[in-house]
């Protein structure tokens, strides 16, 4: 039954249509997860004060193509104009991503491209749960693993700006277990030439690796226990003399805990998540109602196809250790807010997370002396690009030199398909002038 309607013209190309229904008629509406060209969002407002005896609904139709991250429907701020992507490249991108899903290279994926404060591409394909045929929606919650690292680095630099530590301070000033550190040289152990520092932890030049042997990683072991067990292990090289990917930023997380006297999740929420309105980013899924949003992790079978290797139960419980190098759950939209903040040199929607010069410092190559290209928390190219990825195939880049960023989300364990390389090729073609 169609109700009587009124139209109201709103700001930023928003046209509001109010539908009124006789009392007693129940209506249900779905809400889109993003504001895009032609998007229509139904909001159930019954009963409205204006019509005390009538049920009603509001249909918001958005005529603007590019909407800034974190924008609220009732904002009076001027919205950015649409960004222009190469439409042929976008069509090729969509086709290629659908082919990857159809070929069972991935169960599902999400791709997002942003440019100077606007979203130009945000699409999802495939499924987050193959058995239940649940679609991989843009709201899906994913394990981002090592894409946790850049956020922890930003959190650390927020404390650094306040003078709570210096980049080249010995971490043993707050973590006494790191006062005496040994290094393995061939068959013998020698004392480290210099102490481990926060800069080395953020650039993986500390001498720590991902060797798990003899580490306190049991179900009751805290991050402090983990750090103490790691400090007993010999480093694989003297601090600052080489590069080895490992548990460095997990130790950085413990360092921040010791400085602040709080667990890492609380520090990150105060310093980053709440300010950027990253409400879906956390070390576990707090709300049981969000369980179905969690994307399952799959690996590719030798004879083709996919098999489930990780479910939902593991991420529904608060972890005893907040592992800063690998522990976060997030969404593509939330991570895009983080990327947008970096692209904005530390600021998003009026919320400043870092100073501009601090972001520039993070994007600087801190390992030039040893022939590597690594900034604070991520890989850099010294032309304004900062990027990293996660163990389940998630990836991102932020390119301040060219003014764009991208977020790519899949949940694949083990041998990785070429889906990311394909996405990157088409995304960069879509952004090309």
Secondary structure, DSSP 8 states (H G I E B T S, - for coil): ---EEEEEE-STTEEEEEEEE-TT--------SS--TT-EEEEE--SBTTBTT-EEEEEEEE--S---TT--TT--S---------HHHHHHHHHHHHHHHHTTS-SEEEEEEEETTEEEEEEEEEEEETTTTEE--TT-BEE-GGGHHHHHHHHHHHHHHTTS--TTSBGGGT-GGGSS-EEEETTEEEE-SS--BHHHHHHT-SS--S--TT---STT--HHHHHHHHHTS-BSS-TTSS---STHHHHHHHHHHHHHTS-HHHHHIIIIIHHHT-TT-BSS---GGGGGGB--EEEE-TTSSEEEEE-SGGGSS--SS--TTT--EE-HHHHHHHHHHHHTTSEETTEESS-HHHHHHHTS-S-GGGT--B-SSSEE-SSSEEEEE-TTS-EEEEETTTTEEEEEE--EESS--SHHHHHHHHHHHHH--
